[in-house]
Amino acid sequence: METIKEYQKENLTIIWKPKKCIHAGVCVKTLPKVYDPKAKPWIKSDNASIENLKGQIDACPSGALSYRES
């Protein structure tokens, strides 16, 4: 069964599928205050705007990060 983690920021849900991640590092390089691989939880969505989060997630090369809006 696939592991899926979800992180919330207002009406945005960030979805992370760890098995799809290729560790390209685009997320960490783009938004280092949000993505910290050494921290738990490793995604701190409050450290960026929704627009910045969506832009970074759209740039994820593996599709491991996605989002939905409610």
N, C-alpha and C positions, 0 to 999 in steps of 0.2 A: 504494500500500500504506500502511495506517495505521501511524503511529509509536506505539509503546507503550513506556513506560519503567517499570521496576519497581524498587522500593526495599524492602529487607528490614528487619524488626525482629522478632527471635525467630521466632515462628510466624505473623507477620502480613506479608503482601506488599502493599505499597501500589502500585496500578496508576495510572499517569497517561497519559491520552490527550491530548496537546497540541492536536490539531485540534478537540477538543470544548470546550476551555477558552474561556470567554467573559470571562475576566479580571475577574470580579466582585470578587475580592479577599477573599472570605470566609475562605479558608485562611490568608492572610497576616495578616489582622486577628485571627483566632481563635488561631492558633499561630505568632506571629512568630519564635520560636526554631527552629521546624521548617522553615517555608517562607520562603526568601529568594530572590526572583527574580534577584538580582544574583550569587548564588553558584553554583558548580558543584561538586558536584551541588546543585540548589536545594532538595531535600528532605533534611533531616537528621533522620531518624526517631528517632534516639537521644535527641533533645531533648524528648520527650514520652512519656507512658505510652501503652500500647496502647489503653486505654479512651479517653483524650483524642484519640488519632489517629482511632479509629473514629467517635467522635462528630463530629469535625470533617469527616471524609470523608462521613459521612451527610448533612451540611449543604451539600455542594457543589451549587450550583444547576444546573450544566450536566451533571453526571455525568462530568466529565473525570477526577475522582478516584474510585477505587473500591478495594476491597481483597478479599483472600481469606485465609482462615486454613487452615493446614496442621497 
